[in-house]
Amino acid sequence: MRGLIKGLKELHQNNIMHRDIKPENIMLRENDSMEPVIVDFGLSADVTTDDYIFYRCGTPGYVAPEVITLNKGEKISPICDIFSAGAIFHIMLMAKPLFTGTRFEEVYDNNRKLNFNLRGQEYSHVDREAIDLL
C-alpha cells in the first residue's frame, strides 16, 4: 500500500488524478520487484481542467462516490484516488470487496450510497488500527 500511496502522491503533485485506481491498474515494475506502478491512464484528468472528457468514470466497487454523482461542469479532487486505494486496502484486509452485490447495478448502487459497515462481526479479528486507517 505504501508504494501505491507514494505513486498517487507523485501523480497528484503533478496535477493528475487517475480516477480508475483498482487492482488491475497496478503492476509491478519488474518480475523480482515489489515496486508498484500505476498503469492505464485512459480516464485520468488534469486537476486544473475546467471540464473533463469523461466526468463520470471509474470502476464500481473502487470509484469514489463523488465521481459517480458528478454532474457535467462540476469538479472533483484528486482525493478520489485515495478512496479507491482504501477500497483496495479493504480487499487486502478482508479478502472481499468493500461494496458487495450480485449484479453490477447493486455494486454500483452500494458504492454510490457508501453502503458498507466496518463494525460487523466479520471485522472483529482485524486490528483496530487497520480499521481506523481504512
Contacts in CASP RR format, 6 or more apart in sequence:
PFRMAT RR
TARGET T0000
AUTHOR 0000-0000-0000
METHOD contacts of the structure
MODEL  1
MRGLIKGLKELHQNNIMHRDIKPENIMLRENDSMEPVIVDFGLSADVTTD
DYIFYRCGTPGYVAPEVITLNKGEKISPICDIFSAGAIFHIMLMAKPLFT
GTRFEEVYDNNRKLNFNLRGQEYSHVDREAIDLL
1 85 0 8 1.000
1 88 0 8 1.000
1 89 0 8 1.000
1 92 0 8 1.000
3 35 0 8 1.000
3 36 0 8 1.000
4 21 0 8 1.000
4 26 0 8 1.000
4 36 0 8 1.000
4 38 0 8 1.000
4 85 0 8 1.000
4 88 0 8 1.000
5 82 0 8 1.000
5 85 0 8 1.000
7 36 0 8 1.000
7 38 0 8 1.000
8 18 0 8 1.000
8 21 0 8 1.000
8 38 0 8 1.000
8 78 0 8 1.000
8 81 0 8 1.000
8 82 0 8 1.000
8 85 0 8 1.000
11 17 0 8 1.000
11 18 0 8 1.000
11 38 0 8 1.000
11 44 0 8 1.000
11 78 0 8 1.000
11 81 0 8 1.000
12 47 0 8 1.000
12 78 0 8 1.000
12 81 0 8 1.000
15 46 0 8 1.000
15 47 0 8 1.000
15 48 0 8 1.000
16 41 0 8 1.000
16 44 0 8 1.000
16 45 0 8 1.000
16 46 0 8 1.000
16 47 0 8 1.000
16 78 0 8 1.000
17 44 0 8 1.000
17 45 0 8 1.000
17 47 0 8 1.000
17 76 0 8 1.000
17 77 0 8 1.000
17 78 0 8 1.000
17 80 0 8 1.000
17 81 0 8 1.000
18 25 0 8 1.000
18 38 0 8 1.000
18 41 0 8 1.000
18 43 0 8 1.000
18 44 0 8 1.000
18 81 0 8 1.000
18 84 0 8 1.000
19 43 0 8 1.000
19 44 0 8 1.000
19 45 0 8 1.000
19 54 0 8 1.000
19 57 0 8 1.000
19 58 0 8 1.000
19 63 0 8 1.000
19 67 0 8 1.000
19 80 0 8 1.000
19 81 0 8 1.000
20 40 0 8 1.000
20 42 0 8 1.000
20 43 0 8 1.000
20 44 0 8 1.000
20 57 0 8 1.000
20 58 0 8 1.000
20 59 0 8 1.000
20 62 0 8 1.000
20 63 0 8 1.000
20 84 0 8 1.000
21 38 0 8 1.000
21 62 0 8 1.000
21 81 0 8 1.000
21 84 0 8 1.000
21 85 0 8 1.000
21 88 0 8 1.000
22 58 0 8 1.000
22 59 0 8 1.000
22 62 0 8 1.000
22 84 0 8 1.000
22 87 0 8 1.000
22 88 0 8 1.000
23 88 0 8 1.000
23 91 0 8 1.000
24 40 0 8 1.000
25 38 0 8 1.000
25 39 0 8 1.000
25 40 0 8 1.000
26 36 0 8 1.000
26 37 0 8 1.000
26 38 0 8 1.000
26 39 0 8 1.000
26 88 0 8 1.000
27 36 0 8 1.000
27 37 0 8 1.000
27 39 0 8 1.000
28 34 0 8 1.000
28 35 0 8 1.000
28 36 0 8 1.000
28 37 0 8 1.000
29 35 0 8 1.000
29 36 0 8 1.000
29 37 0 8 1.000
43 54 0 8 1.000
43 57 0 8 1.000
43 58 0 8 1.000
45 52 0 8 1.000
45 53 0 8 1.000
45 54 0 8 1.000
47 77 0 8 1.000
47 78 0 8 1.000
50 73 0 8 1.000
50 75 0 8 1.000
51 72 0 8 1.000
51 73 0 8 1.000
52 70 0 8 1.000
55 70 0 8 1.000
55 71 0 8 1.000
55 72 0 8 1.000
55 73 0 8 1.000
55 74 0 8 1.000
56 67 0 8 1.000
56 68 0 8 1.000
56 70 0 8 1.000
57 63 0 8 1.000
57 67 0 8 1.000
58 67 0 8 1.000
60 68 0 8 1.000
60 99 0 8 1.000
60 104 0 8 1.000
60 107 0 8 1.000
60 108 0 8 1.000
60 111 0 8 1.000
61 87 0 8 1.000
61 97 0 8 1.000
61 98 0 8 1.000
61 99 0 8 1.000
61 107 0 8 1.000
61 108 0 8 1.000
61 110 0 8 1.000
61 111 0 8 1.000
62 84 0 8 1.000
62 87 0 8 1.000
62 88 0 8 1.000
62 111 0 8 1.000
63 80 0 8 1.000
63 83 0 8 1.000
63 84 0 8 1.000
63 111 0 8 1.000
64 76 0 8 1.000
64 79 0 8 1.000
64 80 0 8 1.000
64 81 0 8 1.000
64 83 0 8 1.000
64 84 0 8 1.000
65 83 0 8 1.000
65 111 0 8 1.000
65 112 0 8 1.000
65 113 0 8 1.000
65 114 0 8 1.000
66 76 0 8 1.000
66 77 0 8 1.000
66 80 0 8 1.000
67 76 0 8 1.000
67 80 0 8 1.000
68 108 0 8 1.000
68 111 0 8 1.000
68 112 0 8 1.000
69 112 0 8 1.000
70 76 0 8 1.000
86 98 0 8 1.000
86 134 0 8 1.000
87 97 0 8 1.000
87 98 0 8 1.000
87 99 0 8 1.000
89 133 0 8 1.000
89 134 0 8 1.000
90 96 0 8 1.000
90 97 0 8 1.000
90 98 0 8 1.000
90 134 0 8 1.000
91 97 0 8 1.000
91 98 0 8 1.000
93 126 0 8 1.000
93 130 0 8 1.000
93 134 0 8 1.000
94 122 0 8 1.000
94 123 0 8 1.000
94 126 0 8 1.000
97 107 0 8 1.000
98 116 0 8 1.000
99 107 0 8 1.000
99 110 0 8 1.000
99 111 0 8 1.000
99 115 0 8 1.000
99 116 0 8 1.000
100 106 0 8 1.000
100 107 0 8 1.000
100 110 0 8 1.000
101 107 0 8 1.000
101 110 0 8 1.000
109 115 0 8 1.000
110 116 0 8 1.000
118 131 0 8 1.000
118 134 0 8 1.000
123 131 0 8 1.000
END
